[in-house]
Amino acid sequence: MFGLFRTILALLVLIGHLLDKWQIGTYAVFGFYMISGYLMTCIMHDSYGFTMNGRLRFVLNRFLRLYPLYWCAALLSLLLIAWVGVDYVRSYHSYIFLPQTLSEVLANISMIYPKVFANEYEPILVPTTWAITVELFFYAAICLGLSKTKRRVGIWLALSVLYVAYCFYENLGWRYRYFPILAGSLPFAMGAYIYFIKQEGYAYINDFLLQPLFLLLVMLANSTAALIFIMYFEMGFYINALLCVLLCYQIATGGQWGGLSAKTDKWIGEFSYPIYLLQWQAGILCSFILLGEPIHDISGDGFKVLFMALVVVFIIAFLLVRIIDRPVQRWRQLLKDRNR
């Protein structure tokens, strides 16, 4: 039942970018990392196993999940550059332009951006994919056995906390606790640890204040507070991490979204990755059509672009899910079911 949660996180990233209120997007990205930490640990243990065959099937599954839709999104960026011109596109997001060198082409094909701060890599045809570099690193680490035992995950979690503490001690700044691969270690480790807590028999907590829907509303209120009270941002960032831990735990142990069925939740979740990939392209397209100038801010024009972009991104996402993702999903399911 992570579908609704993932799609809301993707929408928060979109809204944050298109209104130039990036704070709420950062909160959402750590939520994605935490979900991935749990789910990747879960499927390695419960679906694939740590044999060579299981690891290969896991790698192929992740490839089919990430790359077909990503390449469609990258192609859309290329088409936009060809249509509205690179100058217009770069005035909307300065990092979106054509790769020139072999290394730039390979980085944009693979989503592996070779910088400590992957978000600063340029050109990047789909800007949100800097976080996929972080995801890919931990997918590989989990596949190789980082979350094979609770003890390993406990050590991993402790080292992740030490990294954050070191950043505070050295006064390195928030960006060191968010963008690098090491920064993504903490939420991934938290998600992986939830898997082992669940395996030990800890059950869903049937308390109103810990209901998934209530926790989600609190998380959204926390994100809004970070926009209103600028000084609250960093405190809210770690409060958000705690809320995500609670929400992931509750969902992992059987939490429901009120009357939302598992089938509907899964359907909603299908939109999360396309929305995450397509947001900048939708903003570029809509600002060009509506205004003829690159607007993404909290002005009246910015909201017009946002509302149109939401419609456009859902339409394109729907088409990609039906034409590309669902056929690929059937292959992925075959990989999961094989040798069970």
C-alpha positions as CSV (number, residue, x, y, z in Angstrom):
1,M,0.0,0.0,0.0
2,F,2.8,2.4,-0.8
3,G,1.3,3.6,-4.0
4,L,-0.6,6.6,-2.8
5,F,2.3,7.7,-0.6
6,R,4.8,7.5,-3.5
7,T,2.6,9.5,-5.9
8,I,2.0,12.2,-3.3
9,L,5.7,12.4,-2.7
10,A,6.2,12.8,-6.5
11,L,3.6,15.5,-6.6
12,L,5.3,17.4,-3.8
13,V,8.6,17.4,-5.8
14,L,6.7,18.7,-8.8
15,I,4.9,21.5,-6.9
16,G,8.2,22.4,-5.2
17,H,10.0,22.8,-8.4
18,L,7.4,24.5,-10.5
19,L,6.6,27.0,-7.8
20,D,10.3,27.4,-6.9
21,K,9.6,26.2,-3.4
22,W,12.2,23.5,-3.4
23,Q,12.0,22.8,0.3
24,I,9.0,20.5,0.1
25,G,10.7,18.5,-2.7
26,T,13.6,17.8,-0.4
27,Y,11.3,16.4,2.2
28,A,9.7,14.1,-0.4
29,V,13.0,12.8,-1.7
30,F,14.1,11.4,1.6
31,G,10.7,9.7,1.8
32,F,11.4,8.0,-1.5
33,Y,14.8,6.8,-0.2
34,M,13.2,5.3,2.9
35,I,10.5,3.5,0.9
36,S,13.2,2.1,-1.4
37,G,15.3,1.0,1.5
38,Y,12.4,-1.1,2.8
39,L,11.1,-2.4,-0.5
40,M,14.5,-3.4,-1.9
41,T,15.4,-5.2,1.3
42,C,12.0,-6.9,1.2
43,I,12.2,-8.1,-2.4
44,M,15.8,-9.3,-2.0
45,H,14.8,-11.5,1.0
46,D,11.3,-12.5,-0.1
47,S,11.5,-12.6,-3.9
48,Y,15.0,-13.0,-5.2
49,G,17.4,-14.2,-2.6
50,F,21.1,-13.6,-2.4
51,T,22.2,-16.3,-4.9
52,M,23.9,-15.3,-8.1
53,N,20.7,-16.1,-10.0
54,G,18.6,-14.0,-7.6
55,R,20.9,-11.1,-7.8
56,L,20.9,-11.1,-11.6
57,R,17.1,-11.2,-11.7
58,F,17.0,-8.3,-9.2
59,V,19.3,-6.2,-11.4
60,L,17.2,-7.0,-14.5
61,N,14.0,-6.1,-12.6
62,R,15.4,-2.7,-11.5
63,F,16.6,-2.0,-15.0
64,L,13.2,-2.7,-16.5
65,R,11.6,-0.6,-13.7
66,L,13.8,2.5,-14.2
67,Y,15.2,2.8,-17.7
68,P,12.3,2.4,-20.3
69,L,10.3,5.2,-18.7
70,Y,13.4,7.3,-18.1
71,W,14.5,7.1,-21.7
72,C,11.0,8.3,-22.8
73,A,11.4,11.2,-20.4
74,A,14.8,12.0,-21.8
75,L,13.5,11.8,-25.3
76,L,10.8,14.3,-24.4
77,S,13.5,16.7,-23.2
78,L,15.3,16.4,-26.5
79,L,12.0,17.0,-28.4
80,L,11.4,20.1,-26.3
81,I,14.9,21.4,-27.1
82,A,14.3,20.9,-30.8
83,W,10.9,22.6,-30.6
84,V,11.2,25.6,-28.3
85,G,15.0,26.0,-28.6
86,V,17.8,25.3,-26.2
87,D,17.9,28.9,-25.0
88,Y,14.3,28.8,-23.8
89,V,14.8,25.4,-22.2
90,R,17.9,26.6,-20.4
91,S,16.2,29.8,-19.2
92,Y,13.7,27.5,-17.5
93,H,16.3,25.1,-16.1
94,S,19.9,25.9,-16.9
95,Y,21.2,22.3,-16.8
96,I,18.9,21.0,-19.5
97,F,20.8,21.0,-22.8
98,L,22.3,18.6,-25.3
99,P,25.1,16.3,-24.1
100,Q,28.3,17.0,-26.1
101,T,31.0,14.6,-24.9
102,L,30.9,10.8,-24.6
103,S,31.0,11.0,-20.8
104,E,28.0,13.3,-20.9
105,V,26.1,11.0,-23.2
106,L,26.8,8.0,-21.1
107,A,25.8,9.8,-17.9
108,N,22.5,10.8,-19.4
109,I,21.9,7.3,-20.7
110,S,22.7,5.6,-17.4
111,M,21.5,8.2,-14.8
112,I,24.9,7.8,-13.1
113,Y,26.2,11.3,-12.7
114,P,29.9,11.3,-11.6
115,K,29.9,14.1,-9.1
116,V,29.8,14.2,-5.3
117,F,26.8,16.5,-5.7
118,A,25.0,14.7,-8.5
119,N,22.4,17.5,-8.7
120,E,25.1,19.8,-10.0
121,Y,26.0,17.6,-13.0
122,E,25.3,19.2,-16.3
123,P,23.9,18.7,-18.9
124,I,21.2,16.6,-17.3
125,L,18.2,15.9,-19.6
126,V,15.9,14.9,-16.7
127,P,17.1,17.0,-13.7
128,T,15.2,15.0,-11.0
129,T,17.3,11.9,-11.9
130,W,20.3,13.1,-9.8
131,A,18.5,11.2,-7.0
132,I,18.4,8.1,-9.1
133,T,22.2,8.0,-8.9
134,V,21.9,7.7,-5.1
135,E,19.1,5.1,-5.5
136,L,21.2,3.0,-7.9
137,F,24.2,3.0,-5.5
138,F,22.1,1.6,-2.7
139,Y,20.2,-0.8,-5.0
140,A,23.6,-2.3,-5.8
141,A,24.7,-2.3,-2.2
142,I,21.5,-4.0,-1.0
143,C,21.8,-6.5,-3.9
144,L,25.4,-7.4,-2.8
145,G,24.2,-8.0,0.8
146,L,24.3,-4.7,2.7
147,S,20.8,-5.5,4.2
148,K,21.2,-9.3,4.3
149,T,21.0,-9.4,8.1
150,K,19.7,-7.2,10.8
151,R,23.2,-6.9,12.3
152,R,24.5,-5.5,9.0
153,V,21.7,-3.0,8.8
154,G,22.2,-2.0,12.4
155,I,25.9,-1.2,11.7
156,W,24.9,0.6,8.5
157,L,22.4,2.7,10.3
158,A,24.9,3.6,13.0
159,L,27.5,4.7,10.5
160,S,24.8,6.7,8.7
161,V,24.0,8.6,11.9
162,L,27.7,9.2,12.5
163,Y,28.0,10.7,9.0
164,V,25.2,13.2,9.8
165,A,26.7,13.9,13.2
166,Y,30.1,14.5,11.5
167,C,28.4,17.0,9.0
168,F,27.0,18.9,12.0
169,Y,30.3,18.8,13.9
170,E,32.3,20.1,10.9
171,N,29.5,22.6,10.1
172,L,29.5,21.3,6.5
173,G,26.0,22.7,5.8
174,W,22.7,21.0,4.9
175,R,23.6,20.2,1.3
176,Y,26.1,17.7,2.6
177,R,23.3,16.0,4.5
178,Y,21.0,15.8,1.4
179,F,22.7,15.6,-2.0
180,P,25.7,13.1,-1.8
181,I,25.3,9.4,-1.8
182,L,26.4,9.3,1.9
183,A,23.5,11.6,2.8
184,G,21.1,9.1,1.3
185,S,22.5,6.4,3.5
186,L,20.4,7.3,6.5
187,P,16.9,7.1,5.0
188,F,17.8,3.9,3.1
189,A,19.1,2.3,6.3
190,M,16.0,3.3,8.2
191,G,13.8,1.7,5.5
192,A,15.9,-1.5,5.6
193,Y,15.7,-1.6,9.4
194,I,11.9,-1.5,9.2
195,Y,11.9,-4.7,7.3
196,F,13.7,-6.6,10.1
197,I,11.5,-5.0,12.8
198,K,8.5,-6.3,10.8
199,Q,10.1,-9.8,10.5
200,E,10.5,-10.0,14.2
201,G,6.8,-9.8,14.6
202,Y,6.2,-6.2,15.6
203,A,2.6,-5.4,14.5
204,Y,0.7,-2.5,13.2
205,I,0.0,0.2,15.9
206,N,-3.7,0.7,16.0
207,D,-3.7,4.3,17.3
208,F,-5.5,7.2,15.7
209,L,-2.5,9.4,15.9
210,L,-0.5,6.8,14.0
211,Q,-3.0,6.0,11.3
212,P,-1.4,6.3,7.8
213,L,-3.8,9.0,6.6
214,F,-3.3,11.1,9.8
215,L,0.5,10.7,9.6
216,L,0.3,11.8,5.9
217,L,-1.7,14.9,6.8
218,V,0.8,15.8,9.5
219,M,3.7,15.3,7.1
220,L,2.0,17.7,4.6
221,A,1.4,20.2,7.4
222,N,5.1,19.9,8.3
223,S,6.1,20.6,4.7
224,T,3.8,23.6,4.6
225,A,5.3,25.0,7.8
226,A,8.8,24.8,6.3
227,L,7.5,27.1,3.5
228,I,6.0,29.6,5.9
229,F,8.7,29.7,8.6
230,I,12.1,29.7,6.8
231,M,14.0,29.1,10.0
232,Y,12.0,25.9,10.6
233,F,13.3,24.2,7.4
234,E,16.1,22.1,8.9
235,M,14.2,21.1,12.0
236,G,11.3,20.2,9.8
237,F,13.5,18.1,7.6
238,Y,14.3,15.7,10.4
239,I,10.8,15.8,11.8
240,N,9.7,14.8,8.3
241,A,12.2,11.9,8.4
242,L,10.6,10.7,11.6
243,L,7.2,11.0,10.2
244,C,8.3,9.0,7.1
245,V,9.7,6.2,9.4
246,L,6.4,6.0,11.2
247,L,4.4,6.0,8.0
248,C,6.6,3.4,6.3
249,Y,6.4,1.2,9.4
250,Q,2.6,1.4,9.6
251,I,2.2,0.7,5.9
252,A,4.7,-2.2,6.0
253,T,2.8,-3.8,8.9
254,G,-0.6,-3.6,7.2
255,G,-1.8,0.0,7.4
256,Q,-4.5,1.1,5.1
257,W,-5.6,4.4,3.5
258,G,-9.1,4.4,4.9
259,G,-11.4,2.8,2.4
260,L,-8.8,2.7,-0.4
261,S,-8.4,-0.7,-1.9
262,A,-5.0,-2.3,-2.5
263,K,-5.8,-2.4,-6.3
264,T,-6.6,1.3,-6.4
265,D,-3.5,2.1,-4.3
266,K,-1.4,0.2,-6.8
267,W,-3.0,2.0,-9.7
268,I,-2.3,5.4,-8.1
269,G,1.3,4.3,-7.4
270,E,1.9,3.6,-11.1
271,F,1.9,7.4,-11.7
272,S,4.6,8.2,-9.2
273,Y,7.7,7.5,-11.3
274,P,6.5,9.1,-14.5
275,I,5.4,12.2,-12.5
276,Y,8.8,12.4,-10.9
277,L,10.5,12.2,-14.3
278,L,8.3,14.5,-16.4
279,Q,7.8,17.5,-14.1
280,W,10.4,19.9,-15.6
281,Q,9.4,19.0,-19.2
282,A,5.7,19.7,-18.3
283,G,6.7,23.0,-16.8
284,I,8.7,24.0,-19.9
285,L,5.9,23.0,-22.3
286,C,3.1,24.7,-20.3
287,S,5.0,27.9,-19.7
288,F,5.8,28.1,-23.4
289,I,2.3,27.5,-24.5
290,L,0.6,29.7,-21.9
291,L,3.0,32.6,-21.5
292,G,5.8,32.3,-24.1
293,E,8.3,32.9,-21.3
294,P,9.9,30.6,-18.7
295,I,7.9,31.1,-15.5
296,H,8.2,28.8,-12.5
297,D,7.5,30.8,-9.3
298,I,4.7,31.4,-6.8
299,S,3.1,34.2,-8.9
300,G,-0.3,34.0,-10.5
301,D,1.3,33.0,-13.8
302,G,3.3,30.4,-11.9
303,F,0.1,28.8,-10.6
304,K,-1.4,28.8,-14.0
305,V,1.6,26.9,-15.3
306,L,1.5,24.6,-12.4
307,F,-2.2,23.7,-12.9
308,M,-1.8,23.1,-16.6
309,A,1.4,21.1,-16.0
310,L,-0.4,18.8,-13.5
311,V,-3.0,18.0,-16.2
312,V,-0.3,17.5,-18.9
313,V,1.9,15.4,-16.7
314,F,-1.0,13.1,-15.7
315,I,-2.0,12.6,-19.4
316,I,1.6,11.8,-20.5
317,A,2.1,9.6,-17.4
318,F,-1.1,7.7,-18.2
319,L,0.0,7.1,-21.8
320,L,3.5,6.0,-20.7
321,V,2.0,3.6,-18.1
322,R,-0.4,2.0,-20.5
323,I,2.0,1.8,-23.5
324,I,5.4,1.3,-21.9
325,D,5.2,0.5,-18.2
326,R,2.5,-2.1,-18.0
327,P,3.9,-4.4,-20.7
328,V,7.3,-4.1,-19.0
329,Q,5.7,-4.8,-15.6
330,R,4.6,-8.2,-16.9
331,W,8.2,-9.1,-17.7
332,R,9.2,-7.9,-14.2
333,Q,6.6,-10.1,-12.6
334,L,7.9,-13.1,-14.5
335,L,11.3,-12.4,-13.1
336,K,9.9,-12.2,-9.6
337,D,7.9,-15.4,-9.9
338,R,10.7,-17.5,-11.4
339,N,12.2,-20.1,-9.1
340,R,9.9,-19.2,-6.3
